[in-house]
Each structure stands twice: as structure tokens, then as C-alpha cells.
Amino acid sequence: MLVIPAVGMETMLTSICGLLVELSRLVTLLVYLGEQYVNNSTLSDVTFLVEGKGFYAHRICLLASSDAFRIMFDGGYRERDAKDIEIPNIP
């Protein structure tokens, strides 16, 4: 039986927690559904409108991949529940 001193245990748990946070950040970057669902209306739950053209997306992928989208869709912004989101002034 391995006995770890209390101070060593706390340090080890802190290190493990830090590694788990870093691992979750790496996994977040790897969200990808495959070509058949990129800009495809099938199962998409949000459409970005740019110069009258629709671009289909999946909120959960955007949330998992971007802090900006996480704030937009999980915060108190009107885009949170919008089906269509117009992106104005694209040069």
C-alpha cells in the first residue's frame, strides 16, 4: 500500500487538476462533425446571414470551440435564442 503524505497528496491533486484543465482545452479545439455537416442545413440550429446568403452552423460546436461564441450563445445576448443571426458590414 502506497502512503502519500498529506502535503504530497495536495500537491499531486493540484497537478492532476491542472493537467485535466489543459486536456479539456485541447479537446475543445478538436470539435469537428465532418464535411457532410459543415454549412449544411441538416440538423443545424443556427444560420448566419451574410450579404443575404445563409451559412448553417451548430451552436454546440461553436460553443465548444470559441469563447466569443460561448459568450454570445450562453450569455444574455439576443443571439442566444435566435435561429437566424445577421452579420452586418462585412467588407
N, CA, C and O atoms as CSV, one atom per row, in Angstrom:
chain,resi,resn,atom,element,x,y,z
A,1,MET,N,N,0.847,-1.177,0.000
A,1,MET,CA,C,0.000,0.000,0.000
A,1,MET,C,C,0.887,1.233,0.000
A,1,MET,O,O,1.828,1.338,0.786
A,2,LEU,N,N,0.572,2.170,-0.898
A,2,LEU,CA,C,1.332,3.405,-1.015
A,2,LEU,C,C,0.724,4.447,-0.089
A,2,LEU,O,O,-0.478,4.707,-0.132
A,3,VAL,N,N,1.555,5.034,0.737
A,3,VAL,CA,C,1.095,6.086,1.638
A,3,VAL,C,C,1.717,7.393,1.175
A,3,VAL,O,O,2.939,7.522,1.102
A,4,ILE,N,N,0.854,8.367,0.860
A,4,ILE,CA,C,1.327,9.661,0.395
A,4,ILE,C,C,1.073,10.671,1.498
A,4,ILE,O,O,-0.056,10.790,1.975
A,5,PRO,N,N,2.101,11.403,1.916
A,5,PRO,CA,C,1.896,12.406,2.955
A,5,PRO,C,C,0.847,13.426,2.506
A,5,PRO,O,O,0.685,13.663,1.309
A,6,ALA,N,N,0.137,14.027,3.458
A,6,ALA,CA,C,-0.937,14.969,3.164
A,6,ALA,C,C,-0.463,16.101,2.249
A,6,ALA,O,O,-1.165,16.468,1.306
A,7,VAL,N,N,0.706,16.648,2.518
A,7,VAL,CA,C,1.220,17.738,1.698
A,7,VAL,C,C,1.483,17.233,0.281
A,7,VAL,O,O,1.164,17.924,-0.686
A,8,GLY,N,N,2.052,16.056,0.146
A,8,GLY,CA,C,2.298,15.477,-1.167
A,8,GLY,C,C,1.005,15.194,-1.914
A,8,GLY,O,O,0.937,15.386,-3.128
A,9,MET,N,N,-0.021,14.738,-1.203
A,9,MET,CA,C,-1.314,14.444,-1.813
A,9,MET,C,C,-1.942,15.718,-2.373
A,9,MET,O,O,-2.471,15.709,-3.484
A,10,GLU,N,N,-1.889,16.798,-1.626
A,10,GLU,CA,C,-2.461,18.068,-2.080
A,10,GLU,C,C,-1.748,18.565,-3.337
A,10,GLU,O,O,-2.389,19.027,-4.281
A,11,THR,N,N,-0.440,18.468,-3.344
A,11,THR,CA,C,0.344,18.884,-4.500
A,11,THR,C,C,0.016,18.022,-5.710
A,11,THR,O,O,-0.124,18.525,-6.824
A,12,MET,N,N,-0.104,16.723,-5.478
A,12,MET,CA,C,-0.412,15.804,-6.567
A,12,MET,C,C,-1.810,16.097,-7.135
A,12,MET,O,O,-1.981,16.119,-8.354
A,13,LEU,N,N,-2.792,16.316,-6.288
A,13,LEU,CA,C,-4.145,16.618,-6.741
A,13,LEU,C,C,-4.203,17.934,-7.515
A,13,LEU,O,O,-4.925,18.044,-8.506
A,14,THR,N,N,-3.447,18.924,-7.062
A,14,THR,CA,C,-3.378,20.200,-7.772
A,14,THR,C,C,-2.789,20.001,-9.168
A,14,THR,O,O,-3.277,20.577,-10.140
A,15,SER,N,N,-1.753,19.192,-9.261
A,15,SER,CA,C,-1.130,18.910,-10.557
A,15,SER,C,C,-2.090,18.171,-11.482
A,15,SER,O,O,-2.186,18.491,-12.667
A,16,ILE,N,N,-2.793,17.190,-10.947
A,16,ILE,CA,C,-3.759,16.432,-11.748
A,16,ILE,C,C,-4.872,17.344,-12.243
A,16,ILE,O,O,-5.268,17.253,-13.405
A,17,CYS,N,N,-5.379,18.216,-11.391
A,17,CYS,CA,C,-6.430,19.156,-11.793
A,17,CYS,C,C,-5.929,20.077,-12.905
A,17,CYS,O,O,-6.655,20.351,-13.860
A,18,GLY,N,N,-4.706,20.546,-12.783
A,18,GLY,CA,C,-4.129,21.394,-13.809
A,18,GLY,C,C,-4.010,20.665,-15.143
A,18,GLY,O,O,-4.295,21.239,-16.194
A,19,LEU,N,N,-3.591,19.404,-15.104
A,19,LEU,CA,C,-3.489,18.610,-16.326
A,19,LEU,C,C,-4.862,18.375,-16.951
A,19,LEU,O,O,-4.996,18.426,-18.173
A,20,LEU,N,N,-5.875,18.120,-16.137
A,20,LEU,CA,C,-7.227,17.922,-16.663
A,20,LEU,C,C,-7.763,19.175,-17.329
A,20,LEU,O,O,-8.424,19.091,-18.364
A,21,VAL,N,N,-7.488,20.336,-16.752
A,21,VAL,CA,C,-7.917,21.603,-17.365
A,21,VAL,C,C,-7.239,21.779,-18.719
A,21,VAL,O,O,-7.894,22.141,-19.696
A,22,GLU,N,N,-5.947,21.530,-18.784
A,22,GLU,CA,C,-5.222,21.660,-20.054
A,22,GLU,C,C,-5.737,20.655,-21.080
A,22,GLU,O,O,-5.885,20.996,-22.253
A,23,LEU,N,N,-6.010,19.435,-20.659
A,23,LEU,CA,C,-6.540,18.418,-21.559
A,23,LEU,C,C,-7.898,18.830,-22.102
A,23,LEU,O,O,-8.168,18.642,-23.288
A,24,SER,N,N,-8.756,19.389,-21.259
A,24,SER,CA,C,-10.073,19.814,-21.727
A,24,SER,C,C,-9.948,20.951,-22.736
A,24,SER,O,O,-10.754,21.034,-23.662
A,25,ARG,N,N,-8.968,21.819,-22.580
A,25,ARG,CA,C,-8.735,22.886,-23.560
A,25,ARG,C,C,-8.310,22.310,-24.903
A,25,ARG,O,O,-8.761,22.778,-25.948
A,26,LEU,N,N,-7.446,21.300,-24.885
A,26,LEU,CA,C,-7.008,20.671,-26.131
A,26,LEU,C,C,-8.162,19.956,-26.824
A,26,LEU,O,O,-8.319,20.060,-28.040
A,27,VAL,N,N,-8.964,19.236,-26.059
A,27,VAL,CA,C,-10.098,18.522,-26.627
A,27,VAL,C,C,-11.089,19.510,-27.229
A,27,VAL,O,O,-11.675,19.228,-28.274
A,28,THR,N,N,-11.287,20.651,-26.598
A,28,THR,CA,C,-12.197,21.674,-27.100
A,28,THR,C,C,-11.809,22.108,-28.505
A,28,THR,O,O,-12.689,22.399,-29.314
A,29,LEU,N,N,-10.542,22.160,-28.814
A,29,LEU,CA,C,-10.094,22.589,-30.123
A,29,LEU,C,C,-10.378,21.572,-31.217
A,29,LEU,O,O,-10.276,21.901,-32.399
A,30,LEU,N,N,-10.733,20.346,-30.852
A,30,LEU,CA,C,-10.871,19.274,-31.823
A,30,LEU,C,C,-12.314,18.996,-32.234
A,30,LEU,O,O,-12.572,17.945,-32.820
A,31,VAL,N,N,-13.258,19.879,-31.956
A,31,VAL,CA,C,-14.648,19.657,-32.328
A,31,VAL,C,C,-14.785,19.778,-33.838
A,31,VAL,O,O,-14.509,20.830,-34.415
A,32,TYR,N,N,-15.213,18.694,-34.472
A,32,TYR,CA,C,-15.424,18.709,-35.915
A,32,TYR,C,C,-16.408,17.595,-36.258
A,32,TYR,O,O,-16.209,16.446,-35.865
A,33,LEU,N,N,-17.464,17.932,-36.988
A,33,LEU,CA,C,-18.506,16.959,-37.294
A,33,LEU,C,C,-18.269,16.190,-38.581
A,33,LEU,O,O,-18.835,15.112,-38.762
A,34,GLY,N,N,-17.465,16.704,-39.459
A,34,GLY,CA,C,-17.254,16.078,-40.754
A,34,GLY,C,C,-17.843,16.930,-41.867
A,34,GLY,O,O,-18.729,17.753,-41.635
A,35,GLU,N,N,-17.349,16.726,-43.057
A,35,GLU,CA,C,-17.732,17.539,-44.209
A,35,GLU,C,C,-19.238,17.551,-44.459
A,35,GLU,O,O,-19.783,18.573,-44.874
A,36,GLN,N,N,-19.915,16.433,-44.213
A,36,GLN,CA,C,-21.329,16.361,-44.542
A,36,GLN,C,C,-22.180,17.294,-43.681
A,36,GLN,O,O,-23.332,17.546,-44.035
A,37,TYR,N,N,-21.670,17.811,-42.582
A,37,TYR,CA,C,-22.440,18.711,-41.726
A,37,TYR,C,C,-21.923,20.151,-41.715
A,37,TYR,O,O,-22.507,21.008,-41.053
A,38,VAL,N,N,-20.847,20.424,-42.431
A,38,VAL,CA,C,-20.307,21.779,-42.484
A,38,VAL,C,C,-21.136,22.590,-43.471
A,38,VAL,O,O,-21.252,22.225,-44.641
A,39,ASN,N,N,-21.717,23.700,-42.993
A,39,ASN,CA,C,-22.559,24.577,-43.796
A,39,ASN,C,C,-23.671,23.790,-44.498
A,39,ASN,O,O,-23.933,23.978,-45.686
A,40,ASN,N,N,-24.315,22.905,-43.731
A,40,ASN,CA,C,-25.405,22.078,-44.234
A,40,ASN,C,C,-26.601,22.277,-43.319
A,40,ASN,O,O,-26.458,22.252,-42.097
A,41,SER,N,N,-27.765,22.471,-43.892
A,41,SER,CA,C,-28.944,22.751,-43.074
A,41,SER,C,C,-29.396,21.556,-42.238
A,41,SER,O,O,-30.178,21.721,-41.302
A,42,THR,N,N,-28.918,20.367,-42.559
A,42,THR,CA,C,-29.300,19.179,-41.807
A,42,THR,C,C,-28.831,19.289,-40.360
A,42,THR,O,O,-27.634,19.378,-40.085
A,43,LEU,N,N,-29.764,19.282,-39.469
A,43,LEU,CA,C,-29.517,19.332,-38.025
A,43,LEU,C,C,-28.899,20.636,-37.524
A,43,LEU,O,O,-28.630,20.758,-36.329
A,44,SER,N,N,-28.668,21.607,-38.397
A,44,SER,CA,C,-28.117,22.879,-37.909
A,44,SER,C,C,-29.174,23.580,-37.065
A,44,SER,O,O,-30.371,23.403,-37.288
A,45,ASP,N,N,-28.739,24.359,-36.118
A,45,ASP,CA,C,-29.705,25.053,-35.267
A,45,ASP,C,C,-29.515,26.571,-35.279
A,45,ASP,O,O,-30.180,27.289,-34.532
A,46,VAL,N,N,-28.616,27.051,-36.119
A,46,VAL,CA,C,-28.434,28.494,-36.262
A,46,VAL,C,C,-27.927,28.779,-37.683
A,46,VAL,O,O,-27.145,28.015,-38.249
A,47,THR,N,N,-28.396,29.895,-38.236
A,47,THR,CA,C,-27.968,30.307,-39.564
A,47,THR,C,C,-27.425,31.725,-39.484
A,47,THR,O,O,-28.094,32.627,-38.980
A,48,PHE,N,N,-26.213,31.917,-39.983
A,48,PHE,CA,C,-25.628,33.250,-40.063
A,48,PHE,C,C,-25.953,33.808,-41.440
A,48,PHE,O,O,-25.716,33.147,-42.451
A,49,LEU,N,N,-26.490,35.012,-41.483
A,49,LEU,CA,C,-26.845,35.661,-42.740
A,49,LEU,C,C,-25.815,36.736,-43.045
A,49,LEU,O,O,-25.675,37.709,-42.305
A,50,VAL,N,N,-25.095,36.546,-44.148
A,50,VAL,CA,C,-24.059,37.490,-44.570
A,50,VAL,C,C,-24.366,37.890,-46.010
A,50,VAL,O,O,-24.357,37.063,-46.922
A,51,GLU,N,N,-24.640,39.184,-46.188
A,51,GLU,CA,C,-24.983,39.717,-47.501
A,51,GLU,C,C,-26.079,38.897,-48.174
A,51,GLU,O,O,-26.016,38.622,-49.372
A,52,GLY,N,N,-27.083,38.510,-47.390
A,52,GLY,CA,C,-28.236,37.781,-47.916
A,52,GLY,C,C,-28.029,36.290,-48.102
A,52,GLY,O,O,-28.969,35.589,-48.478
A,53,LYS,N,N,-26.849,35.790,-47.855
A,53,LYS,CA,C,-26.564,34.363,-48.009
A,53,LYS,C,C,-26.502,33.696,-46.639
A,53,LYS,O,O,-25.912,34.238,-45.704
A,54,GLY,N,N,-27.116,32.515,-46.523
A,54,GLY,CA,C,-27.129,31.793,-45.257
A,54,GLY,C,C,-25.960,30.837,-45.113
A,54,GLY,O,O,-25.585,30.148,-46.062
A,55,PHE,N,N,-25.380,30.800,-43.902
A,55,PHE,CA,C,-24.332,29.854,-43.551
A,55,PHE,C,C,-24.822,29.088,-42.330
A,55,PHE,O,O,-25.056,29.679,-41.276
A,56,TYR,N,N,-24.979,27.772,-42.469
A,56,TYR,CA,C,-25.555,26.950,-41.423
A,56,TYR,C,C,-24.485,26.503,-40.426
A,56,TYR,O,O,-23.345,26.223,-40.794
A,57,ALA,N,N,-24.888,26.445,-39.148
A,57,ALA,CA,C,-23.927,26.061,-38.104
A,57,ALA,C,C,-24.631,25.299,-36.989
A,57,ALA,O,O,-25.857,25.196,-36.951
A,58,HIS,N,N,-23.824,24.776,-36.097
A,58,HIS,CA,C,-24.295,24.023,-34.944
A,58,HIS,C,C,-23.794,24.734,-33.685
A,58,HIS,O,O,-22.589,24.817,-33.445
A,59,ARG,N,N,-24.727,25.240,-32.893
A,59,ARG,CA,C,-24.365,26.016,-31.692
A,59,ARG,C,C,-23.382,25.296,-30.795
A,59,ARG,O,O,-22.412,25.892,-30.325
A,60,ILE,N,N,-23.626,24.020,-30.554
A,60,ILE,CA,C,-22.787,23.294,-29.598
A,60,ILE,C,C,-21.331,23.249,-30.071
A,60,ILE,O,O,-20.415,23.320,-29.252
A,61,CYS,N,N,-21.113,23.133,-31.372
A,61,CYS,CA,C,-19.736,23.137,-31.895
A,61,CYS,C,C,-19.111,24.514,-31.740
A,61,CYS,O,O,-17.939,24.641,-31.386
A,62,LEU,N,N,-19.905,25.544,-32.008
A,62,LEU,CA,C,-19.393,26.907,-31.850
A,62,LEU,C,C,-19.088,27.203,-30.384
A,62,LEU,O,O,-18.056,27.794,-30.064
A,63,LEU,N,N,-19.990,26.789,-29.501
A,63,LEU,CA,C,-19.772,26.996,-28.062
A,63,LEU,C,C,-18.494,26.304,-27.590
A,63,LEU,O,O,-17.705,26.874,-26.836
A,64,ALA,N,N,-18.307,25.076,-28.044
A,64,ALA,CA,C,-17.158,24.296,-27.593
A,64,ALA,C,C,-15.840,24.783,-28.173
A,64,ALA,O,O,-14.774,24.493,-27.629
A,65,SER,N,N,-15.908,25.524,-29.278
A,65,SER,CA,C,-14.682,25.916,-29.970
A,65,SER,C,C,-14.249,27.354,-29.779
A,65,SER,O,O,-13.132,27.716,-30.148
A,66,SER,N,N,-15.126,28.196,-29.198
A,66,SER,CA,C,-14.815,29.617,-29.178
A,66,SER,C,C,-15.385,30.314,-27.951
A,66,SER,O,O,-16.570,30.182,-27.644
A,67,ASP,N,N,-14.539,31.051,-27.258
A,67,ASP,CA,C,-15.009,31.840,-26.121
A,67,ASP,C,C,-16.004,32.905,-26.568
A,67,ASP,O,O,-16.966,33.192,-25.856
A,68,ALA,N,N,-15.781,33.491,-27.739
A,68,ALA,CA,C,-16.686,34.526,-28.238
A,68,ALA,C,C,-18.082,33.953,-28.474
A,68,ALA,O,O,-19.073,34.569,-28.081
A,69,PHE,N,N,-18.175,32.776,-29.112
A,69,PHE,CA,C,-19.477,32.160,-29.336
A,69,PHE,C,C,-20.088,31.675,-28.026
A,69,PHE,O,O,-21.307,31.706,-27.859
A,70,ARG,N,N,-19.252,31.229,-27.102
A,70,ARG,CA,C,-19.758,30.800,-25.795
A,70,ARG,C,C,-20.442,31.973,-25.101
A,70,ARG,O,O,-21.514,31.806,-24.518
A,71,ILE,N,N,-19.847,33.130,-25.156
A,71,ILE,CA,C,-20.443,34.329,-24.552
A,71,ILE,C,C,-21.710,34.716,-25.304
A,71,ILE,O,O,-22.717,35.060,-24.685
A,72,MET,N,N,-21.668,34.664,-26.626
A,72,MET,CA,C,-22.815,35.054,-27.438
A,72,MET,C,C,-24.029,34.163,-27.173
A,72,MET,O,O,-25.140,34.664,-27.002
A,73,PHE,N,N,-23.821,32.848,-27.140
A,73,PHE,CA,C,-24.933,31.911,-27.031
A,73,PHE,C,C,-25.273,31.525,-25.603
A,73,PHE,O,O,-26.381,31.054,-25.348
A,74,ASP,N,N,-24.369,31.706,-24.679
A,74,ASP,CA,C,-24.627,31.295,-23.299
A,74,ASP,C,C,-24.823,32.490,-22.371
A,74,ASP,O,O,-25.089,32.316,-21.182
A,75,GLY,N,N,-24.694,33.695,-22.906
A,75,GLY,CA,C,-24.858,34.896,-22.103
A,75,GLY,C,C,-26.244,35.486,-22.286
A,75,GLY,O,O,-27.161,34.801,-22.739
A,76,GLY,N,N,-26.394,36.726,-21.943
A,76,GLY,CA,C,-27.687,37.383,-22.015
A,76,GLY,C,C,-27.932,38.129,-23.314
A,76,GLY,O,O,-28.700,39.091,-23.336
A,77,TYR,N,N,-27.295,37.707,-24.395
A,77,TYR,CA,C,-27.433,38.397,-25.673
A,77,TYR,C,C,-28.626,37.859,-26.456
A,77,TYR,O,O,-29.045,36.720,-26.249
A,78,ARG,N,N,-29.180,38.686,-27.366
A,78,ARG,CA,C,-30.366,38.283,-28.132
A,78,ARG,C,C,-30.068,37.099,-29.053
A,78,ARG,O,O,-30.987,36.369,-29.423
A,79,GLU,N,N,-28.809,36.896,-29.428
A,79,GLU,CA,C,-28.439,35.773,-30.290
A,79,GLU,C,C,-28.631,34.419,-29.609
A,79,GLU,O,O,-28.659,33.379,-30.267
A,80,ARG,N,N,-28.762,34.447,-28.307
A,80,ARG,CA,C,-28.878,33.203,-27.540
A,80,ARG,C,C,-29.974,32.292,-28.085
A,80,ARG,O,O,-29.769,31.085,-28.213
A,81,ASP,N,N,-31.132,32.858,-28.405
A,81,ASP,CA,C,-32.265,32.067,-28.860
A,81,ASP,C,C,-32.613,32.287,-30.332
A,81,ASP,O,O,-33.600,31.736,-30.819
A,82,ALA,N,N,-31.827,33.074,-31.036
A,82,ALA,CA,C,-32.132,33.407,-32.425
A,82,ALA,C,C,-31.833,32.235,-33.352
A,82,ALA,O,O,-30.817,31.556,-33.203
A,83,LYS,N,N,-32.718,32.007,-34.297
A,83,LYS,CA,C,-32.490,30.985,-35.323
A,83,LYS,C,C,-31.602,31.544,-36.441
A,83,LYS,O,O,-30.723,30.855,-36.957
A,84,ASP,N,N,-31.851,32.808,-36.802
A,84,ASP,CA,C,-31.063,33.490,-37.823
A,84,ASP,C,C,-30.341,34.664,-37.204
A,84,ASP,O,O,-30.940,35.445,-36.465
A,85,ILE,N,N,-29.052,34.797,-37.501
A,85,ILE,CA,C,-28.249,35.890,-36.964
A,85,ILE,C,C,-27.612,36.617,-38.145
A,85,ILE,O,O,-26.813,36.046,-38.886
A,86,GLU,N,N,-27.979,37.879,-38.305
A,86,GLU,CA,C,-27.427,38.673,-39.405
A,86,GLU,C,C,-26.083,39.246,-38.994
A,86,GLU,O,O,-25.942,39.816,-37.912
A,87,ILE,N,N,-25.109,39.091,-39.860
A,87,ILE,CA,C,-23.772,39.640,-39.656
A,87,ILE,C,C,-23.643,40.829,-40.614
A,87,ILE,O,O,-23.427,40.630,-41.809
A,88,PRO,N,N,-23.771,42.049,-40.116
A,88,PRO,CA,C,-23.735,43.216,-41.000
A,88,PRO,C,C,-22.304,43.695,-41.272
A,88,PRO,O,O,-21.358,43.322,-40.579
A,89,ASN,N,N,-22.185,44.518,-42.287
A,89,ASN,CA,C,-20.949,45.255,-42.581
A,89,ASN,C,C,-19.726,44.367,-42.802
A,89,ASN,O,O,-18.663,44.627,-42.237
A,90,ILE,N,N,-19.865,43.342,-43.605
A,90,ILE,CA,C,-18.704,42.524,-43.958
A,90,ILE,C,C,-18.065,43.154,-45.197
A,90,ILE,O,O,-18.701,43.223,-46.249
A,91,PRO,N,N,-16.814,43.615,-45.085
A,91,PRO,CA,C,-16.167,44.274,-46.239
A,91,PRO,C,C,-15.776,43.267,-47.314
A,91,PRO,O,O,-15.225,43.649,-48.346
